[in-house]
């Protein structure tokens, strides 16, 4: 079995913001850490916002940074390793630390998706309730 090796630094990074109180400050910090980052701002609805982020990416796989999240600069030195047959459907999530309670969990953390996966997904607001 062969594996796909993907350097995080070779992927587009999309900073996704809507109404986060510190989004402008965070965007400046993101630009200083990840100069190749792009921003999608003000798209209403999780499904539409994620699809706009996928559309903003020129790479088939991209990193999504939520607007209230500040990644550790060392993150961009990581390499993803996965079997070639799972590359398209693999979703990666990295935990974020909640600075109020100190807990770490996946929601609000960094994620990596393929454009195809995002364009075909239906988030909770657009589901018809059937499992597929």
C-alpha positions in Angstrom: 0.0 0.0 0.0 1.4 3.4 -1.0 0.9 6.5 1.1 0.3 10.1 0.1 2.5 12.6 1.9 1.2 16.1 2.0 3.1 19.0 3.6 0.7 21.4 5.4 2.7 24.3 4.0 1.8 23.2 0.4 -1.9 23.5 1.0 -4.0 26.6 0.7 -5.2 27.9 4.1 -8.6 29.5 4.3 -9.5 31.7 7.2 -13.2 31.5 7.6 -14.9 34.4 9.5 -18.4 35.6 10.1 -19.1 37.7 13.2 -16.3 36.7 15.6 -15.4 39.7 17.8 -11.6 39.5 17.2 -11.8 38.4 13.5 -9.8 41.5 12.2 -7.1 41.1 14.8 -6.9 37.4 14.2 -6.7 38.0 10.4 -3.7 40.2 10.8 -2.1 37.5 13.0 -2.9 34.8 10.5 -1.4 36.8 7.7 1.8 37.2 9.7 2.0 33.5 10.4 0.6 32.2 7.1 1.3 34.7 4.4 -0.4 32.5 1.7 -3.7 32.4 3.6 -6.9 33.5 2.0 -10.0 34.8 3.8 -13.7 34.1 3.3 -15.8 36.5 5.4 -19.5 37.1 6.0 -21.0 34.0 4.2 -24.3 33.1 6.0 -24.8 29.5 6.9 -22.2 26.8 7.7 -22.8 24.9 4.5 -22.5 27.9 2.2 -19.5 29.2 4.1 -17.6 25.9 3.9 -18.4 25.7 0.1 -17.1 29.3 -0.3 -13.9 28.3 1.5 -13.5 25.3 -0.8 -14.1 27.5 -3.8 -11.4 30.0 -2.6 -8.8 27.2 -2.5 -6.6 26.5 -5.5 -5.3 23.2 -4.0 -7.5 20.1 -4.0 -7.0 19.8 -0.3 -7.0 22.8 2.0 -6.7 23.8 5.6 -9.7 25.6 7.2 -9.0 28.0 10.1 -12.1 29.2 12.0 -12.2 32.9 12.6 -11.8 32.6 16.4 -8.9 30.2 16.2 -5.1 31.0 16.2 -3.0 28.1 15.1 0.4 27.4 16.6 3.0 28.4 13.9 4.6 24.9 14.3 1.4 23.4 12.8 2.6 24.5 9.3 5.6 22.2 9.6 3.5 19.1 9.8 3.1 16.4 7.1 -0.1 14.5 6.5 0.3 10.8 5.8 -2.5 8.6 4.5 -3.2 5.8 2.1 -3.7 6.9 -1.5 -7.1 5.2 -1.6 -8.4 7.4 1.3 -6.9 10.8 0.2 -10.2 12.2 -1.3 -12.5 11.3 1.6 -10.1 11.8 4.6 -11.0 14.7 6.9 -8.5 15.8 9.4 -9.4 17.8 12.6 -7.0 19.2 15.1 -8.1 20.2 18.6 -8.4 23.8 19.7 -7.9 25.0 23.3 -10.7 27.0 24.8 -9.0 29.8 26.6 -11.9 30.3 29.0 -12.1 26.8 30.5 -8.8 25.2 29.3 -10.5 22.3 27.6 -9.4 21.0 24.1 -11.8 19.7 21.5 -12.3 19.4 17.8 -15.0 21.9 17.2 -13.5 25.2 16.4 -10.1 23.6 15.7 -8.2 23.4 12.4 -9.5 21.0 9.8 -8.4 19.8 6.4 -10.8 18.7 3.6 -10.7 18.1 -0.1 -12.7 20.5 -2.2 -14.7 17.6 -3.6 -15.7 16.4 -0.2 -16.8 19.9 0.9 -18.8 20.5 -2.3 -20.6 17.3 -1.8 -21.3 17.5 1.9 -24.5 18.7 3.5 -24.2 20.2 6.9 -26.9 20.1 9.5 -28.8 23.1 8.0 -29.1 21.5 4.6 -29.7 17.8 5.4 -32.9 16.1 4.6 -32.5 13.8 7.6 -31.5 10.7 5.7 -28.3 8.9 6.2 -26.3 8.4 3.0 
